[in-house]
Structures are given as C-alpha cells and as structure tokens.
Amino acid sequence: MTFNLDFSKAQQGNEIKDGAYEVVVNKAVENATKSGAEFIDIDLIVRNDVDQPFQNKHIFPKIWKAKATGKYNESMIMAIAQALQLEDGKSYNGFDELLADFVLKPVRVTVKNEESNGYRNTNVKRWEKTNTTGPVNHQFKKGDEPSFGPERSRATTVRNDNLPF
C-alpha cells in the first residue's frame, strides 16, 4: 500500500484558513459572558454540499452589545439579515424570533484569522448572499443539528421598544 503526502490538505486544530466559504447558520441566540457582557452567539457550519475545503467545520462569530449604549449595532444585524436573504420589512414578535429566522439559512462569509488579547480568532469580515443555487442539502453530523433557540413562532409585529438596538 502506498501513501502520498499532500500538504494542501494539512490542518492543525480547528483553524479554518482565511478565505470565503459557503456556510449554513446552525444557531443564532443571545448569550452573555460570566461578567454579563451580552452578545449574539452565532454558529456557522461550512457546508458539505458545496465543493470547498473545511467542510463541517464551525465558525463562531459574535456580535457584541456596545458598552456605551447597551445596544447592538443595528446596521450589522441588518447586513447579516440581508445576506441571509430575509424578507425586507418583515416583522417579528421579538428579537429571539428574528434570530431563530437566521437558522438554516445559507450565506457566504469571508473569514480572517487574527490575534486578539493573546488568542487567535477566526473572525467573519464579510457577510454576502450565497453563490449557490437550489436547496441546501447540507447533511448535519450527529450532535450538530440546528438550534432555533427559544420557542419559535410565527412572525407578526414588533415594537421598537422591544428591539435591543
């Protein structure tokens, strides 16, 4: 039996190389650190139904509330929703319902590995509409099934005072 080396397939740990990837949203929920800093916790999975490296790897972008205002960056949330191709003008009963609508949506993200506070992080630098057509046929591995967060219900209306931005 022979074995050929191919360093283009080399990987160490969970690091995904800098680049653009077709992903599917596996989870999007509000969360907080032990010290109380609130953020949107997103879990993206590199799609295995698209021919690309790092299939099934996870990317964990976080959207933090600003310390000064205690609110999320509204333009960032709108840019993500637009890239996910959510319906412009759609109303939600609450923020959790909006985040639940992110789940199972395909999107193209550009990532860059960066050093911050002594840690190496894979950061999402750009959110874009998917380049693929047709249905998402990603096969979730056992334990990676999507999570819709708190109870998912039909969207109707939302009041501005309910929004965290």
C-alpha positions in Angstrom: 0.0 0.0 0.0 1.3 3.4 -0.9 0.6 6.7 0.8 1.2 10.1 -0.9 1.7 13.3 1.0 -0.5 16.3 0.0 0.3 19.3 2.1 -2.6 21.3 0.6 -4.8 19.1 2.9 -2.8 19.9 6.1 -4.8 21.2 9.0 -3.9 21.9 12.6 -6.6 22.1 15.2 -9.9 23.7 14.2 -8.4 26.7 12.4 -10.0 27.5 9.1 -7.8 29.2 6.6 -8.5 32.8 5.6 -11.0 33.0 2.7 -14.6 32.8 1.6 -16.9 29.9 2.5 -20.4 28.8 1.8 -22.0 28.1 5.2 -25.3 27.4 6.8 -26.5 29.0 10.1 -26.7 26.3 12.8 -27.6 28.5 15.7 -28.2 32.2 16.5 -29.1 33.2 20.1 -28.5 35.9 22.6 -25.9 34.9 25.2 -23.8 36.6 27.9 -20.4 36.2 29.4 -20.0 35.3 33.1 -19.3 39.0 33.7 -22.6 39.9 32.0 -21.4 41.2 28.6 -24.2 40.4 26.1 -23.7 39.2 22.6 -25.4 37.4 19.7 -23.9 33.9 19.6 -23.9 32.5 16.0 -22.7 29.1 14.9 -22.0 28.6 11.2 -21.1 25.3 9.6 -19.1 25.1 6.4 -21.5 23.4 4.0 -20.7 19.8 2.9 -23.0 20.0 -0.1 -20.6 22.5 -1.7 -17.2 21.5 -3.1 -14.9 23.5 -0.8 -12.3 22.9 1.9 -13.1 22.7 5.6 -16.5 21.1 5.2 -18.3 20.6 8.5 -16.0 23.0 10.4 -17.7 25.5 12.7 -17.2 29.3 12.6 -18.4 31.2 15.7 -18.9 34.9 15.0 -20.2 37.1 17.9 -22.0 40.4 17.7 -21.4 42.3 20.9 -23.6 45.0 22.5 -21.8 48.3 22.7 -20.8 49.2 26.3 -21.7 52.8 25.8 -25.3 52.3 24.6 -26.1 48.7 25.7 -27.4 48.1 22.2 -26.3 46.0 19.2 -25.0 47.6 16.0 -28.3 47.8 14.0 -26.5 48.2 10.7 -24.5 45.0 11.3 -27.7 43.0 12.1 -29.4 44.4 9.0 -26.4 43.5 6.8 -26.4 39.9 8.1 -30.2 39.6 7.6 -29.9 41.0 4.1 -27.0 38.4 3.3 -29.3 35.7 4.7 -31.9 36.9 2.3 -34.6 37.5 4.9 -37.6 39.4 3.7 -37.1 43.2 3.8 -39.8 44.8 6.0 -40.7 41.5 7.8 -41.9 42.0 11.4 -41.1 39.8 14.3 -42.7 39.3 17.7 -39.3 39.7 19.4 -35.6 39.6 18.9 -35.4 35.8 19.7 -37.8 35.2 16.8 -35.6 37.2 14.4 -32.5 35.2 15.4 -34.5 31.9 15.0 -35.2 33.0 11.4 -31.4 33.1 10.8 -31.2 29.3 11.4 -30.8 27.0 8.4 -30.2 30.0 6.0 -27.3 29.7 3.6 -24.8 32.5 3.4 -21.3 33.2 2.1 -18.8 34.6 4.7 -15.3 35.8 4.3 -13.1 34.9 7.3 -9.7 36.1 8.6 -7.6 34.6 11.4 -6.5 37.4 13.7 -4.7 37.7 17.0 -6.6 39.5 19.9 -5.6 39.6 23.5 -3.3 36.7 23.1 -5.9 34.5 21.3 -6.1 33.5 17.7 -9.7 34.0 16.4 -11.4 33.2 13.2 -13.4 36.4 12.5 -16.1 36.9 9.9 -15.1 40.0 8.0 -17.9 40.0 5.4 -21.4 38.5 5.0 -22.7 38.0 1.5 -25.6 36.3 -0.3 -24.8 32.7 -1.1 -23.3 31.9 -4.5 -25.1 28.6 -4.7 -28.5 27.9 -6.2 -31.1 25.4 -5.3 -31.9 23.9 -1.9 -29.4 23.5 1.0 -28.5 19.8 1.1 -26.0 20.0 3.9 -26.0 16.8 6.0 -25.7 17.7 9.7 -23.5 15.4 11.7 -24.9 13.8 14.8 -24.8 16.5 17.6 -24.7 19.3 15.0 -28.4 19.5 14.5 -29.6 23.1 14.2 -30.9 25.0 17.2 -33.7 27.6 16.9 -33.1 28.9 20.4 -36.2 29.9 22.4 -39.6 28.9 21.2 -40.1 29.6 17.5 -43.4 31.1 16.5 -45.0 32.9 13.5 -43.9 36.5 12.9 -46.4 39.2 13.1 -45.4 42.5 14.7 -42.6 44.0 16.7 -42.4 47.3 18.6 -39.3 49.4 18.6 -39.1 49.3 22.4 -38.7 45.5 22.2 -35.6 45.7 20.0 -32.1 45.7 21.6 -30.8 48.2 19.0 
